[in-house]
Amino acid sequence: MKQLMLGNQAVARGLWQAGCQVVSSYPGTPSTEITEFASTYPELYTEWAPNEKVAYEAAMGASIGGARAFCAMKHVGLNVAADPLFTTAYTGVGGGMVAAVADDQGMHSSQNEQDSRNYAVAAKVPMVEPADSQECASYTQEAFRLSEEYDTPVLLRLSTRVSHSQSLVELADRQELPLKAYQKDPGKYVMMPANAKKRRLVVEERMKSLLDYAETTPLNRVEEGSDRRIGVITAGICYQYVREAMPEAPVLKLGLLNPLPVDLIKKFAATVDTVVVAEELDPVIETHCLAIGVAVKGRELFGGIGELSQNLIREKLLKEPPAPHLASLENLPVRPPILCPGCPHRGLFFTLQKLGLTVFGDIGCYTLGSLPPLSAMDTTLCMGASVSGLHGFLKAQGAEAAKKAVAVIGDSTFVHSGITGLIDTVYNKGLSTVIILDNSITGMTGHQENPTTGKDIHGQPAPQLSLEGLCQAVGVEKVLLADPGDLRAMEAAVKEALAWEGPAVVIARRPCALLKGVKRLPPVQVDPNRCIGCRACMRVGCPAVSFGEGKARIDETLCVGCGLCVGLCPKNAIREESGK
């Protein structure tokens, strides 16, 4: 039986079919849905971990315990998990260990572009990359087989386009596997220098064996073509672009990205006039080809920024205009992101802008507080950097700057990597004011639970981490709680924290307006007789509020009745339902 599936959904199906038993992940677009779909299979134990390093380590622990285990993350999450990744390349595995990493070419939902193939090369672990949903399922199963046969963790590389596109998947039954017996083996798993030196030799021998596998595996295949003027070497989503743009061209489709084959590439190159490498971001395949003496073109044609497309390939390789059915796909209107109507972060950022503060930001929905008209964020680097970054900033700027600067960080991001920054601030006698935006969910990636919500991945009750208690436990004496929907209370709390002679934390607590349990209030209304057209209500940047014909307008289909604009109107022209 076949079923239409998202790439991420197909990976989850592949986990189930492969007999995987343990899944631990941290949500990160475009990888999030893998674990969400995996949680629907009762045979799989699934969990949200506080961050990617913990998720990888938990999955590796399950592998050492004899189970097939898996974790998923986005490309920047692999930075967080890199420490255990590099060492587990030395230790090898017990049960199969697979980690999915989803790259975000084009930065649809990320702060940078990274090519995770470089991690596979540097860590000396095999990496496979599917090009459609069927391959997402089958490559996941093959990755577990490779992991156990070659005693290594395996990386499964995805991309936004593969993760979030749909194609047919042939469903198969689950492979039920017994738990492998655990055997104490310090020489394999205790990576002190004496043992690591021995395992280092094992890694090199493994890569040699995997290179032999790369030459013959069905993951790498040659597709013949009638027009032999140009042969294309490609992988992943770029394969789909090439096949659509150049259906007559010979193609070497690579499914195993590390190690890359040698003889297979040389034989393919000998059958065509010109060899082109179609790959996004870094010239990983191209560099390999040049190193083995195969002349190719790649980066000089396509560059190394953003995504490729069918049209770009047609233009660069065939010198042809876009195909008629593709011509309209690349000029869609821009839809800039914006905080949702009723978003609790809006009131906080309005307050921070009003106070003229320097704001060290973090990764989450609240990053949108940097955009006009709020324009209330100065920096965003990576998860957790707001807290530690502000601490360093104030050490450089001095005590006076502490009265005019804050860090903002979400509840999930604080647990992910903000706690250690706060500990650093307290331990080193910092003066930071840290504002935790507690919207009761991991909002940016689509409403996943986290340790502060009191629910597990299945929505069942779980121990709830107290942010107030945690902050006090690490030594913060001034911990305040405020509702960002109450502008006066929010402003008072921020001012009190800034006046405190030492580290202070303000917890801005109001649930995300999109949560199912949050009651949507009736939309507010504008009294045109009272409205003087001052535009004060426009200062919060709510998409439900607009301006026309000299008066404010409320879109009742968008307004959730949060009342933030009500408090801003100097003439009481915006009122709750029935003018109350």
N, C-alpha and C positions, 0 to 999 in steps of 0.2 A: 504494500500500500504506500502511496505517496502523499505527502502533505506539504502545503506551502508554508515555509518557515522563514523568519528572520535569521540572519546569520548567527546572531547571539543565541537565538532559540535552538538552532541546529547544533551549536556547540553543547548546549545543555543536554540535548537529546543524545549526542555522542558520548557525553559523560555517563549517562544512564546506560546506554548500550554497551559501553566499555566495562561496566561493572565497578565504576568509581563509587567510593563509599563516603568520602569526606570532602566537603567544599568549604573553604574559608576565604572570604574576599572583603575588600573595602570598595564601596561604590565609586565609580569614576567613568564618566561618559567618554568613549562609547562602549565600555565593557559591561556596564551595570546589569543589563538584562540577562546576561548569562547566569548569574547567581540567582536572580529573581525567578527565572524559568526553572533552574535546577531545584529550587526550593519546593516546586510543585510535585517532585518525584519523591514519594515516601521512602524509597530505598536509599536516598542520599541524605546524609546529615549535612545541613547547610547552616552557615552562620555569617553575620556581619562582624568583622573584626574592627578594632579601633583604627588600625592603619594597615598599609600594605605589607610592611615588614612583619608585623604580627601575623597577618594572614598567611604569608609565605611560610613563616616558621611553624605555625600551627599545622598547615598542610604537610610540611616536611616531617613534623613529628608523627603525623598519622602514617606517612610513608614508611618511616623507620619502624612504626608499629605494625607494618605488614599490609596496610590497606592501599588501594589506589586512591590518590589524593590530588586535589586540584585547587588552584586559586586564580582569581582574575583581577586585573587592574588595567588602568590606562597607562600611557607611556610615561607620564611623570611619576606615576605610582611605582614604576619599576626602579626609578631613582631611589625611592624609599626602601624598596626590597632588595636593592643591589647587594647589600652586605651579605645576607644569607645566600643569595643566588651564587655569588662567586665561590663561596666556601662549599656549598653543596655540590658544585661541579667536581670538587675534590673527593668529598665523602661518597658520592653516589647515593643510591636510594635503597629502600626496602621494597615496598610496593611501588608501582609506577607513580611518578610525580610529574605533573604537567602544570605549567603556569601560562595563562593567556595574557598577552599584553596587546592592548588595542591602541594603535597609533592614530593620530588625528591630523592627517595631512590637510592643510588648509585652515587649521586652527578654528574649527567650527565651535569648539567648546573648551578651548585650552589656552594657556598663557604662552605656549611656545610650540614649535615643531621639533620633534625628535624622531630619529630613525632607530628603532629598537634593534634592528639587525646588528648594529654596532655592539650592543650588549652581548648578543650571542657569540660574536667573534671574540670579544674581549674575555668573556667568561669561559669560553671553550665548551659551549653546550650546543646541542643540535637545536635548530629552529625550523618549524614547518609553517607554511603560509597558504591558507586556502583562498580560492578565488570566487567561491559561491557557497550557498548554504549546504548543498550536498557535500562539498569538500569540507565544510566546517564540521559536519558530523563524522565523516570518514577519517579526516586527518586527526581529529581528536582521538579516535580509537587507535589510529596508527601511532600517534605520539605516545600513548601508554605502552604499546608494544615495544617501541624503540626504547623508552625509558627503562623497561625491565630487561630487555635483551642486552643493552649496552651499559646498564647500571649508571644512569645519568638523569638528572632533571631535563625536561624538554620544554622549550618555549614555543607557544602557539601564537604566531603573530597575526593580528587582525587589523582592520582599518575601519574608519567611520563608514565608508561605503559598503564594505562587506558585512560589517556588524549590523547595519541598519537597512540593508536591502533584503528582498525576499526572492526565493526560488524554491523549486520542488526538492524534497528530500525523500529518498526511499527509506521507509522505516524498517527497523530490524529489532529483534528481540534482545533483551538484556543478557549479557554474558555474566553469569553468576560465578564469582571466584572466591575460593576460600581465603581467609586471612593468612598471610604468610607468617610462619613462626618467627618470633623475635629471638635473635641470638645476640648476646653481649659481644661486641667486637670493637674495643677501644681503638685498635689500629685503623679501623675504617671510619669511625665517627668522632673520635676525639682529635681535633685538628690543632694539637700542639706542634711546634716546629718539627720535631723528630718524625712524627707520623705524617705531617703534611708533605715533607720532602719525598717520602715514599709514594704518597698518593699523587704527587705532581707527575711522576713517571706514568702512573696509571692513566691520567688525563690525556697525555700525549699519545699513548698506545690506543686509547679509545678513539681519538680523533682520526688516527690512521685507519682504523677499522671502519669508522663512519664514512670516510672518504671513499673506500671501496663500495660501501653501500650506496653512496650518492651516484655512482656511475650506473647502477643497474636498477635502482628503485623506480617503481611506477609513478612515484610522486614527481619525478622529472620525466617529461615526455616530449618527443618531437612530433609536431603536427605538420604533415607535408602540405605544400601549397603549389599552385600552378605557376605563380609568378615568382621566379627565383632571383629577381633583381635585388630584393631586400629581404633579409631574414631577421626576425626579431626575437631577442631573448628577453623574457619578461616573467612576471610573477604577480600573484595576488590580483587586486582589482585592475591593475594595468593590463593584465591579460584580457579582461573583458573589453577594455577600450580598444586594444589592438585587434581583437577578433571582429569587432563591429566596424572599425574604420578600415581594416585591411583584410577582408575575408579570404583573399587569394594568396596571402603571404605565408611562407613557411614560418613556423613559430616553435621555439624551444621554451616550453612552459616549465618553470622551475617551481616545485612545491617544497623542496628541501633547500632552505636558504643558508644553512650552515651545517656541515661544510658544503661548499659548492663543488660540483664535479669539474674535472679537468678534461678528460678524454671525450666526454659527451659534448662539451662545448666546442672542442677542436673539430670533432667530426661534423657537427652541425655547421660550423663556420665554413668548412670546406665545400659545402653544397650550395652556397649562395654567393652572389657577387659582393654584397655589402652586408655587414652585420650591425644592427642597431640594438642598443639596450634601452628598453622602455621601463624606467623605474622612477619612483617619486622620492624626493628628498636626497639622500646621500648616494654617491655613485658606488655602492657596495658591489654590485654585480659587474659594473663597468671596470672598476679597479681590479677585480679578480681576473677578468678577461685580459686586460692589458698585462697583468703580472705573469700570465701563462703564455703570453706571446700572441694573443688573438687581437687583431686590430678591430676596434669597435667605435661607434659613435653613440653618444648618449647625452651627457650633461651639456655638451656644446649645442645640442639641438633643443633640449627641453628645459634646461636650467635645473636648479635644485630647490626651488621655492614653490610650495603649494601643491595642488593636485594636477595630474594630467587629465585629459579628456579625449573623447573620440575626435572632436573637432581639431584639437591641437595636434594630434597624431596625423590626421589627414593633411593639415596645413604644412607641418614640418617634413613629413616623409613623402607625401604624394603631391604636394604643392596644389592641393585642390581645396575649393571652398567647402564649408560645412554641408553635410548631406541634408536634404530638405527636412527630413524627420528629426534632425538634431539641431537645426539652425536656431530654434527658439528656446533651447534649453539653457543657454548660458547668459541670457540677458534678463533674468527675472528681476523684479523690483526689489530693492533693499528693504529689509524689515529690521531696523535696529532693535536690539533687546531693551527691555524696560522692566522696572519693578512692577509686579502685578497690582491691580486695584486692591486696596486694603492690605498691602504688604506691610507688616509691622516694622520693617527696616526704614520705611519712608520717614516716619516721625523722628527717628533717631538722627538720620542724616540731615534732615531739615534743622534739627537742633544744633548739630555740629557745625553746619554751615553758618548758622546764625551767630554762633559764638566765635567764628573765625579761627577754628582750631586746625592745626596740622594733624592729619589723620593717616596713620599707618594701617593699610588695609590688608585683607587676606583673601583667600579663595572661597567663593560661595556666591549665592544669589546677591548678597550685599555688595559684591564688587561693582554692581551696577550703580551704586551710590556715587561712583566717580563721574557719572555722566550728567550733563545739564538736564534740568535746571538745578539739581542738587549740588553737583560738582564738589562733593565733600569727601574726597579721598586723594591722598598724595602718592601712595605707593601700593603696589601689589606685586609680590615676588613669587611666593610659593606658600604651601600650606604651613601655617605656624609662624611665618616670618614676621607677621605684624607685631607679635609680642616681643620676640628677641630683637627684631629690628628697631623698635622704639627704644628698647633698653640701650642699645648701642648709640642710637641717635642722641639720647639724652646725656650719655656719658661724654659725647663729643661737644654737645651744645651747652651743657651746664644746667644747674638747678632751675634757673629762671624759665628755660624752655619747657620744663615739666608742667608749668602752669597753662601752657597753650598747646599741648599735644596729647593725643590719645592713640591707643591701638584698638581696632575693632576686629572681632573674630567670632565666627559662628559656633554654636554649641558642638556640632560634630567635628569641626575643624579644630576646636580647642582640645577635644579629647584625642584627635588624631596626632597633633604635634604642637599644640599650644601650651600644654601643661609644663613641659620642660623649660620653655622660654620664661614662664612665670616663676618657676623655681630658680632659674638663673637670675632673674630680676631681684627676687627676695634675698637670695644668698649673697649677691654682690651689692646689696644696699642701694638698689635702684629706686627711682621715684615715679615709675610709670603708672599711668591710669589705663587700665585695660577694660574695654567694654565687650562683654560676651553677649552676642545677639542670639538669644535663646528662643527660637521659633518652634521648638518642640518636635523637630524632625530634621533629617538631612534633605534639605529642600532642593538644592541645585541639581541633583541627579535623579529627582523624581520621587521623593518621599520614601526614603528608606529609614528604618529605625536605627537608633544608635544607643550607646549606653546611658544617655541622659533621658531617654523617652519612656523607660519602664516597660518596653515591649521588645520581643526578639524578632527575628526575621519573619516569623509566621504570624506576628501580631499578638502573640501570647504574652501574658505577664512575665516580666523578668526583673531582676534587681535593678533599681533605678539609681544611677549615680547622682549624688547631690553636688551641683556646681558650687553652691554656697559652702558646703562642708569641705569640699576638696580645696577650694581657695584658702579657706581658713587653716586647713591642715598643712598647707605648704608655707604658711607664715604670713598671709595677707591679713592685716588687722582690720582694714576698712573694706567691708563687702556690702554693697548697697543693691537693692532691688527696685526696679522702676518699670513702668508700663510705657513703651515708646508711643503708644497711642494717646497718652496724656502728656501733651507737650510741656506743660508747666512742671509736672513732676519729673519728666525726663531731664529738663534743663536744670532743675534744682539738684538732681542726683549727680549729674556730670560736674556741676560747679562744686559740689561738696567733695567729690572725689579729687578734683584738681587742687583743691585747697588743702588736702591732707598731706602731711609731711612724711611721705613714705609711699610704698606701693598701694594702690587701691584698685578694686574691681567693681564695676557696675554691671549687673546682670539685667539687660533689657529684655524682659520676658513678655512675649505675646505670641500665641501660636500662629503659624502660617495660615493665611486666609483661605488657602485651597484645601486644607485638611478636611476630611469628611465630617469630623466631629465638630467643626467650627460653624456656628450658626451664622447664616448670611442674613443680615438685617435688611429692612426695606431701603431702597435707594433714597438718598437725600434729594431735596428739590430746591430750585432757585426761584426766588420771588423776584421777577423782573422789575417790579416797582421799587424794590429796595436796592437792587444791584446798581452800583455806580460805575462799574467797569474798571475798577482799580487793579484787577488781575492778581490780587493777593492770593486767591485760591489756586492760581497757576504755579505758584512758587514751589509746590511740593511735587510737581511733575506727575500727577495721577492721570493715567490714560482715560479715566472716566470723565475728567474735567476738560472742557474746551472753551473756546471763546469765539463769539461771532455776533456781528451786528451790535457791537458795543456792550454785550452782556455775556456773563458766564453761562455755560450750559453743562448739564449733567447727563451723561449717557446712562439711562436706567438699565440697559442691558449689561453694563460693565460694573456699575456702582454696587458695592457690597455693604454700604451703610456704615463704614468705619468711623465717619464723622470727623476725620482729620481736617477737611476743608471747612467744616462748620466753625471750628475754633479759630480759623484764620480770617474769616470775613469780618471786617470792621463794622459793617452795617446790619449784621444778622440777616443777610439776604439768603443764606443757604441754611435750610432747616431740615430737620428730620421729617418723616412722613406726617402729613396733615398739619404741617406747620408747628409741630410740637417742639 
